[in-house]
Amino acid sequence: MPTTDAVSSPAPESVPDAVPEPPPRDWWVMIGMTIAAASAAVASFSGLYGLAAMAGWPVRLAWLLPLTLDAHAMTSARVWLAASTRSQAARRFARANALGAIAASITGNAAYHAIGTGLLDVTWPIVVLVGAVPAAVLGLTAHLHALRNRTDPVTPSRDGTGDNTADREAESSKKPKRRSTGNRHRARYRTADDLYAAARAADARYRQIHGRPITRDALRTELRISTPRASELRRRLLDPDRTEPDDADKT
């Protein structure tokens, strides 16, 4: 009977998961966002420009204040929300910078309108704070750029991939859970005789150091027992002929 060699078929290649298509753009939303962003930018630019001029900036350079704050807020928000940011430290720092720049822009606009209505005077703290904005933004931007170039280390899992979440969950499930006990001395002294022997040893050490019988608090701390139990043991140490209650498990 003729035989045929079994030809092993090649293993099917793994098909990558299909990438979901992005949702279609809603042009009404895009138009609304554009109008809101443009109007807010113009209004904020006007307020910060006026504040810089009131704070002593030359008129030809006053436009740099709103440009500096808005550019820093936009850059920080981009680093915060972009998928290309590979460092969690950079993402956290960018989030703080974006929120801080937005808060600074709101405060500057509020100060400009308060000065214009006569509710606030241009004093030296306002001049110092407005003048410090460019230097502060320069330092924050440089630090943000340095953090963005970092990459968080990835610990490889057992299957060779970078995602070790399953390994951490498996290891945590294998760890025995510690059962809390009400009194720690129950695990150390199983019987009343063991506890009394430990009390005698503690009393001997205390007498050797201090030259007097052990106190109740020292005995409680040494044996890690309750205050009533420490008082009972101390009375028994001072009067060895005193009988111990029958309940040996009362520790």
C-alpha positions in Angstrom: 0.0 0.0 0.0 1.6 3.3 -1.0 2.3 5.8 1.6 2.5 9.6 1.3 4.6 11.9 3.3 2.6 14.2 5.4 3.4 17.8 4.5 3.2 20.1 7.4 1.2 23.2 6.4 2.8 26.5 7.5 1.4 28.1 10.6 -1.0 30.8 9.8 0.4 34.2 10.4 -1.1 36.3 13.0 -3.4 39.0 11.6 -3.0 42.3 13.3 -6.0 43.8 14.8 -7.8 46.2 12.5 -7.2 49.8 13.4 -10.5 51.5 13.9 -11.2 54.3 11.6 -11.3 57.8 13.1 -14.8 59.2 13.3 -15.8 61.6 10.6 -15.2 65.3 11.3 -18.2 67.3 12.4 -17.7 70.6 10.5 -20.2 72.4 12.7 -18.1 71.6 15.7 -14.9 72.6 13.8 -16.5 75.9 12.8 -17.7 76.6 16.4 -14.3 75.8 17.9 -12.6 78.0 15.4 -14.9 81.0 16.1 -14.6 80.5 19.9 -10.8 80.2 19.7 -10.4 83.2 17.5 -12.6 85.4 19.6 -11.0 84.3 22.8 -7.5 84.8 21.4 -8.3 88.4 20.2 -10.0 89.3 23.5 -7.2 87.8 25.6 -4.5 89.4 23.4 -6.1 92.8 23.9 -6.2 92.5 27.6 -2.7 91.2 28.1 -1.3 93.8 25.6 -2.9 96.6 27.6 -1.6 95.1 30.9 1.9 95.0 29.6 1.7 98.6 28.4 0.4 99.7 31.8 3.2 97.8 33.6 5.8 99.8 31.8 6.6 97.7 28.7 7.4 99.6 25.5 4.3 99.7 23.3 6.2 98.1 20.4 7.0 95.1 22.6 3.8 94.8 24.7 2.4 92.3 22.2 5.0 89.8 23.4 3.3 89.2 26.7 0.1 87.7 25.3 2.1 85.8 22.6 4.4 84.3 25.3 1.6 83.1 27.5 -0.7 81.8 24.8 2.2 80.0 23.0 3.3 78.4 26.3 -0.2 77.3 27.1 -0.7 75.8 23.6 2.7 74.0 23.7 2.2 72.6 27.1 -1.3 71.4 26.2 0.1 69.7 23.1 2.8 67.8 25.1 0.2 66.9 27.8 -2.3 65.4 25.4 -0.2 64.1 22.5 0.2 60.4 22.1 3.9 60.9 21.1 4.8 62.0 24.7 6.5 58.9 26.1 7.3 60.1 29.6 4.8 60.3 32.3 6.9 62.9 34.1 6.8 65.1 31.0 3.0 64.6 30.7 2.5 65.7 34.4 4.8 68.7 34.1 3.1 69.7 30.8 -0.4 69.5 32.4 0.7 71.7 35.3 2.2 74.2 32.8 -0.9 74.3 30.6 -3.2 74.9 33.5 -0.8 77.4 35.0 -0.5 79.4 31.8 -4.3 79.5 31.4 -4.7 80.7 35.0 -2.0 83.4 34.4 -3.9 84.6 31.3 -7.2 84.7 33.1 -5.5 86.6 36.0 -3.8 89.1 33.6 -7.0 89.8 31.8 -8.9 90.3 35.1 -6.1 92.7 36.3 -6.3 94.7 33.1 -10.0 95.2 33.4 -9.8 96.0 37.1 -7.2 98.6 36.4 -9.2 100.1 33.6 -12.3 100.5 35.8 -10.3 102.0 38.7 -10.7 99.0 41.0 -7.0 98.3 41.1 -3.9 100.5 41.0 -0.7 99.6 39.1 1.7 99.0 42.0 5.2 97.5 42.1 4.0 93.8 42.6 2.1 94.0 39.3 5.0 95.5 37.5 7.4 92.8 38.9 5.0 89.9 38.1 4.3 91.1 34.6 8.0 91.7 33.9 9.0 88.2 35.2 6.7 86.3 32.8 9.2 86.0 29.8 12.0 84.7 32.0 9.8 82.2 33.8 8.2 80.9 30.6 11.7 80.5 29.0 12.8 78.3 31.9 9.6 76.3 32.0 9.7 75.7 28.3 13.3 74.5 28.4 12.6 72.1 31.2 9.5 70.8 29.4 11.6 70.2 26.2 14.2 68.2 28.2 11.5 66.1 29.8 9.7 65.4 26.6 12.8 63.7 25.1 12.8 61.1 27.9 11.3 57.7 27.6 10.0 55.8 30.6 11.7 52.4 31.0 9.6 49.4 30.1 10.1 46.1 32.0 9.7 43.2 29.6 7.1 40.6 30.6 7.5 36.8 30.5 6.1 36.6 27.0 8.7 39.1 25.6 6.3 42.0 25.2 6.5 45.3 27.0 3.2 45.0 28.8 3.8 43.3 32.2 0.5 44.2 33.7 -0.6 40.6 33.7 2.6 39.5 35.3 2.1 42.0 38.2 -1.4 40.9 38.7 -0.4 37.2 38.8 2.4 37.8 41.2 0.1 39.9 43.5 -2.5 37.1 43.5 0.1 34.5 44.5 1.2 36.4 47.6 -0.4 35.1 50.7 -2.7 37.5 52.3 -1.8 38.5 55.9 -4.6 37.9 58.3 -4.7 40.6 60.9 -5.0 39.5 64.5 -6.4 41.4 67.4 -3.6 40.6 69.9 -0.1 40.0 68.7 0.9 38.1 71.8 -1.4 35.3 71.0 0.9 34.2 68.2 4.0 34.5 70.4 2.7 33.0 73.7 0.4 30.1 73.1 -0.2 29.4 76.8 -0.4 31.3 80.0 2.8 29.5 81.2 4.7 30.8 78.1 3.5 34.3 78.8 4.4 34.1 82.5 7.9 32.9 81.6 8.4 35.7 79.2 7.2 38.2 81.9 9.7 36.7 84.4 12.5 37.1 81.8 11.5 40.7 81.1 11.3 41.5 84.8 14.8 40.0 85.4 16.2 42.2 82.6 14.5 45.3 84.0 15.7 44.6 87.5 19.3 44.2 86.3 19.2 47.5 84.5 17.0 49.7 86.8 17.4 47.9 90.1 13.6 47.6 90.8 10.7 45.5 89.6 9.4 46.1 86.2 6.5 48.5 85.8 3.2 47.8 84.3 3.8 50.0 81.2 7.2 48.5 80.6 5.8 45.0 80.9 3.0 45.9 78.5 5.4 47.4 76.0 7.9 44.5 76.3 5.3 41.7 75.8 2.9 43.7 73.6 -0.1 42.8 75.7 -3.1 44.7 77.0 -3.0 46.9 80.0 -5.2 44.7 82.2 -3.1 41.6 81.3 0.1 43.5 82.1 -1.3 44.5 85.5 -2.3 40.9 86.3 1.2 39.6 85.3 2.9 42.3 87.4 0.9 41.4 90.5 1.8 37.7 90.0 5.5 38.6 89.6 5.4 40.6 92.8 3.5 37.7 94.6 4.6 34.4 93.0 2.4 32.4 95.4 -0.7 34.1 93.9 -2.7 31.6 91.8 -3.4 32.2 88.1 -7.0 32.1 86.8 -7.9 28.8 85.1 -8.6 30.6 81.8 -5.2 30.1 80.2 -6.3 31.4 76.8 -7.2 34.8 78.3 -4.3 36.6 76.8 
